[in-house]
Amino acid sequence: MGDLARDPKQIGNLIRRIRKKQGLSQTQLGEKAGLRQETISLIETGNPSATMETILSVLAALELEFRIVPRSKGRAADLEEIF
């Protein structure tokens, strides 16, 4: 999987898409991550106040990992087409 996210809204969209692909409700994902459903909802809507620890818990529950790579040189419009 090579999805790219550069801001909280894009991270939330990716998490929502993957959660649904795995057939999980927000409540089920919250239970797996040790979080409330409301927290999952806030993350998926791009709320910027989510902590790194919370995001990492959600990613682990979805069996995903966080990677840091050099930023690509694509135009902003190109990125919008990805999502």
Secondary structure, DSSP 8 states (H G I E B T S, - for coil): ------SHHHHHHHHHHHHHHTT--HHHHHHHHT--HHHHHHHHTT-TT--HHHHHHHHHHTT------------HHHHHHH-
